[in-house]
């Protein structure tokens, strides 16, 4: 499942061709993805302009001049491919993933296609159909069931050691499980939780409450962990995310951060921490593989 860096990479690739452009034609080649598409989906988009393209956790949010928000999720295998009628170079400043090519023939599993007023052709491809698209009135977005329970954005200014400590106060679950809970912090998944815990030198098996005092104040572990979360996400975004199976940028290129993993999918390899003699170990927590160093992660 794409995590925050992969979704942010896609957002940055789509932003130059969607923001300020109008939907001139929308083609929904099937009536459903993970769930049925909204009634009159194409008609509610056509003729309206994208006034902003944002991200919340693992969701893309396109604000529309109609007052609706197009809420999009990549699912397990979803990707956007941007092409252009004339094969021109990207307008304006260069943005990672924002490149243009002559429009190809429709690919298998191109389920939704957006044609924009600037000539951009945006195809949403999703072989497994776990992605989703939904139209939500901006006025009721805060009450949207898919968004309302989400925790803070880990790259936001408000996310700090105090906030994370309060969220973990009294939790008896493992630190790995707590960080994977979208209500605690939004956008993290298995890969970046493993990587952040290794950078912070904290065991994924450690009880979550141990990063806070009994009163919920942050201790030194909370500070290290927040710094590690922010750093690994920023590094991954710069690398275009991680491509293990399905993630692609909007120009079709793969992300590169998988080449920088310290522990994820590195079972049996030497720990990269300087001076550490540990070997990366794999265990299963809440049904997911966890990779960590049993020597330097305590």
Phi and psi in degrees as a GROMACS rama.xvg file:
@    title "Ramachandran Plot"
@    xaxis  label "Phi"
@    yaxis  label "Psi"
@TYPE xy
-57.0398  140.156  UNK-2
-108.239  -173.198  UNK-3
-50.1886  -48.3649  UNK-4
-61.5721  -37.1909  UNK-5
-67.6181  -43.1822  UNK-6
-67.7561  -39.4672  UNK-7
-65.9317  -36.8092  UNK-8
-61.4115  -43.5266  UNK-9
-64.0862  -42.7208  UNK-10
-57.7694  -44.2642  UNK-11
-67.7345  -27.9911  UNK-12
-75.4955  -33.3411  UNK-13
-83.7572  -28.1259  UNK-14
-53.2938  -47.1602  UNK-15
-64.6442  -25.0442  UNK-16
-101.625  -12.1662  UNK-17
-104.457  -45.3242  UNK-18
-63.8498  127.257  UNK-19
84.0855  -5.39802  UNK-20
-101.135  156.496  UNK-21
-107.004  142.527  UNK-22
-72.9909  112.635  UNK-23
-91.5681  -30.0352  UNK-24
-154.505  135.005  UNK-25
-125.988  129.219  UNK-26
-120.999  116.309  UNK-27
-102.371  108.633  UNK-28
-83.0114  -3.8311  UNK-29
-150.671  163.557  UNK-30
-88.9369  -3.90269  UNK-31
-149.475  156.213  UNK-32
-117.276  -114.752  UNK-33
-67.673  -38.9703  UNK-34
-125.858  164.955  UNK-35
-57.7218  141.286  UNK-36
-67.611  154.87  UNK-37
-57.5827  150.509  UNK-38
-61.0472  138.19  UNK-39
55.655  40.0457  UNK-40
-55.17  -53.8653  UNK-41
-63.425  -42.9741  UNK-42
-64.8127  -31.5526  UNK-43
-76.9669  -14.4771  UNK-44
-99.4397  -41.6382  UNK-45
-60.3889  133.306  UNK-46
89.5588  -7.83323  UNK-47
-104.12  151.191  UNK-48
-101.021  143.235  UNK-49
-82.8165  112.618  UNK-50
-89.2459  -15.5392  UNK-51
-170.924  148.486  UNK-52
-126.832  111.58  UNK-53
-119.33  -173.353  UNK-54
-141.979  138.587  UNK-55
-131.382  112.671  UNK-56
57.0288  -117.665  UNK-57
-103.518  16.3393  UNK-58
-107.642  144.383  UNK-59
-98.017  138.446  UNK-60
-127.079  113.934  UNK-61
-103.137  110.777  UNK-62
-74.3874  134.029  UNK-63
-115.499  152.96  UNK-64
-64.5789  -16.6103  UNK-65
-74.9679  -13.888  UNK-66
97.9322  -6.13388  UNK-67
-88.5296  164.248  UNK-68
-122.226  127.363  UNK-69
-87.0385  110.114  UNK-70
-97.4408  120.118  UNK-71
-126.693  139.826  UNK-72
-130.269  136.939  UNK-73
-76.8984  -18.1163  UNK-74
65.6151  -146.548  UNK-75
-88.5667  -32.6854  UNK-76
-130.106  9.85385  UNK-77
-75.5264  146.687  UNK-78
-152.742  151.705  UNK-79
-105.75  137.848  UNK-80
-121.238  122.794  UNK-81
-102.881  124.57  UNK-82
-130.5  174.104  UNK-83
-142.002  145.176  UNK-84
-56.1655  -41.6495  UNK-85
-104.238  2.08558  UNK-86
66.6124  30.6518  UNK-87
-77.4291  162.119  UNK-88
-75.1362  161.177  UNK-89
-61.5733  134.239  UNK-90
-73.3436  151.689  UNK-91
71.857  -158.891  UNK-92
-71.1723  149.468  UNK-93
-67.5961  137.215  UNK-94
-130.428  134.347  UNK-95
-53.1641  127.949  UNK-96
89.1687  -9.06815  UNK-97
-97.5092  84.5172  UNK-98
-130.221  159.317  UNK-99
-125.965  149.943  UNK-100
-143.21  167.942  UNK-101
-59.7944  142.568  UNK-102
-63.7765  125.969  UNK-103
-84.5128  172.695  UNK-104
-66.5676  152.648  UNK-105
-56.4762  130.424  UNK-106
-86.9807  156.797  UNK-107
-59.3717  140.713  UNK-108
73.5904  15.3551  UNK-109
-78.9452  95.0903  UNK-110
-89.498  -30.0568  UNK-111
-134.252  133.559  UNK-112
-127.567  128.877  UNK-113
-108.186  127.596  UNK-114
-108.559  125.382  UNK-115
-105.508  159.315  UNK-116
-66.6483  -17.9846  UNK-117
-89.3163  6.97885  UNK-118
93.011  -4.91027  UNK-119
-73.0137  144.167  UNK-120
-120.937  115.815  UNK-121
-117.834  115.932  UNK-122
-109.659  131.607  UNK-123
-98.852  115.94  UNK-124
-109.538  130.881  UNK-125
-152.626  88.7771  UNK-126
-58.5618  -37.8349  UNK-127
-90.4245  -13.0362  UNK-128
57.6841  43.4678  UNK-129
-99.2548  -2.57978  UNK-130
-74.8105  174.13  UNK-131
-153.996  154.668  UNK-132
-137.838  137.081  UNK-133
-147.306  141.872  UNK-134
-103.793  124.035  UNK-135
-127.505  131.846  UNK-136
-60.0651  132.987  UNK-137
-55.4037  -35.4196  UNK-138
-64.8927  -23.2635  UNK-139
-113.25  14.0208  UNK-140
-61.516  -36.0386  UNK-141
-63.2658  -22.2962  UNK-142
-98.1833  2.54036  UNK-143
-62.159  123.489  UNK-144
-55.9678  -32.3247  UNK-145
-72.2243  -17.7087  UNK-146
-117.071  -27.5843  UNK-147
-66.7005  -23.9499  UNK-148
-94.1557  1.22694  UNK-149
-69.5018  143.9  UNK-150
-78.5245  -169.03  UNK-151
-70.3335  155.244  UNK-152
-74.0836  124.788  UNK-153
-66.9605  -19.6741  UNK-154
-98.1581  3.36526  UNK-155
-78.9584  156.74  UNK-156
-64.4262  -27.5386  UNK-157
-76.1561  -18.8638  UNK-158
-81.127  111.433  UNK-159
-142.656  -176.65  UNK-160
-60.8471  -38.4729  UNK-161
-64.16  -42.4844  UNK-162
-65.027  -44.1692  UNK-163
-67.6345  -38.5273  UNK-164
-63.2823  -42.288  UNK-165
-61.3389  -39.3083  UNK-166
-69.174  -28.9725  UNK-167
-96.7554  -6.002  UNK-168
-56.2954  126.365  UNK-169
74.9244  0.505886  UNK-170
-73.6435  130.482  UNK-171
-94.1047  -6.09519  UNK-172
-73.3649  167.171  UNK-173
-69.8367  158.257  UNK-174
-61.8023  -37.8316  UNK-175
-60.0155  -46.3252  UNK-176
-66.3051  -39.5438  UNK-177
-63.6  -44.5742  UNK-178
-70.1748  -24.0474  UNK-179
-82.1016  -10.6869  UNK-180
-79.2853  115.827  UNK-181
-63.9184  -15.1994  UNK-182
-79.7187  -21.3239  UNK-183
-85.239  -49.5749  UNK-184
-149.536  133.702  UNK-185
-89.1272  138.569  UNK-186
98.843  -16.1402  UNK-187
-79.6199  149.85  UNK-188
-140.393  -163.711  UNK-189
-60.0995  -44.377  UNK-190
-62.1105  -55.3454  UNK-191
-78.0691  -21.3338  UNK-192
-67.3978  -46.778  UNK-193
-58.7653  -45.5661  UNK-194
-67.3781  -40.8999  UNK-195
-67.0867  -41.042  UNK-196
-63.6664  -36.3524  UNK-197
-67.6655  -43.1032  UNK-198
-61.6911  -35.5043  UNK-199
-83.7908  -6.03133  UNK-200
56.0576  48.3416  UNK-201
-122.228  136.746  UNK-202
-70.726  137.435  UNK-203
-66.585  -17.7824  UNK-204
-86.6031  -10.5045  UNK-205
-61.3429  140.993  UNK-206
-64.264  135.317  UNK-207
-59.0155  -34.228  UNK-208
-65.9562  -12.7081  UNK-209
-78.3482  -0.267767  UNK-210
-94.0258  3.77521  UNK-211
-134.531  155.944  UNK-212
-77.3824  174.4  UNK-213
-61.9736  -28.2497  UNK-214
-82.8685  -6.07567  UNK-215
93.4603  8.88763  UNK-216
-80.2305  149.713  UNK-217
-74.8738  144.75  UNK-218
-106.835  -173.107  UNK-219
-60.833  -32.465  UNK-220
-63.7795  -40.365  UNK-221
-61.8921  -42.0304  UNK-222
-62.7036  -44.5475  UNK-223
-62.1535  -40.2531  UNK-224
-68.7022  -43.6669  UNK-225
-61.5787  -43.7963  UNK-226
-60.7058  -40.8137  UNK-227
-67.6972  -40.9775  UNK-228
-60.8705  -49.7083  UNK-229
-61.969  -42.7853  UNK-230
-65.6958  -44.6121  UNK-231
-69.0196  -36.2941  UNK-232
-66.9357  -43.0872  UNK-233
-64.069  -40.9266  UNK-234
-63.9524  -40.3739  UNK-235
-67.9013  -39.1411  UNK-236
-63.2432  -42.6648  UNK-237
-59.7941  -31.3403  UNK-238
-88.9739  2.735  UNK-239
81.7691  18.9165  UNK-240
83.2925  -173.423  UNK-241
-113.109  126.999  UNK-242
-108.141  99.5077  UNK-243
-99.336  -33.6643  UNK-244
-143.085  -61.0115  UNK-245
-115.748  -19.6182  UNK-246
-65.2342  128.441  UNK-247
-135.031  148.311  UNK-248
-73.6014  171.983  UNK-249
-70.7184  -11.8326  UNK-250
-96.7924  7.15653  UNK-251
89.7641  -8.11667  UNK-252
-78.4781  156.006  UNK-253
-85.4928  153.291  UNK-254
-71.8457  162.562  UNK-255
-120.936  -0.913665  UNK-256
-68.2985  -19.7716  UNK-257
-59.2077  -22.47  UNK-258
-77.7869  -9.40664  UNK-259
-109.88  8.53669  UNK-260
-59.6803  137.294  UNK-261
-91.2121  -40.7405  UNK-262
-129.937  -30.7147  UNK-263
-60.4054  126.801  UNK-264
59.9683  27.9957  UNK-265
-116.86  29.6267  UNK-266
-54.3306  132.295  UNK-267
87.6449  -6.29348  UNK-268
-91.2676  160.243  UNK-269
-69.4819  138.718  UNK-270
-60.8785  133.383  UNK-271
-80.7728  -4.26786  UNK-272
-64.6378  129.043  UNK-273
-58.6617  129.866  UNK-274
82.1101  -1.98673  UNK-275
-91.0998  137.084  UNK-276
-100.84  8.4706  UNK-277
-73.7816  161.865  UNK-278
-116.281  132.47  UNK-279
-61.8733  131.871  UNK-280
-115.726  151.806  UNK-281
-117.251  131.479  UNK-282
-131.445  171.193  UNK-283
-112.45  125.618  UNK-284
-128.323  130.346  UNK-285
44.659  41.9458  UNK-286
79.7721  4.79943  UNK-287
-123.332  149.401  UNK-288
-71.065  134.135  UNK-289
-118.237  131.641  UNK-290
-114.989  132.039  UNK-291
-161.416  167.859  UNK-292
-102.964  117.207  UNK-293
-72.0868  -8.52628  UNK-294
-90.5956  -54.2801  UNK-295
-94.1091  -10.4251  UNK-296
-100.179  109.556  UNK-297
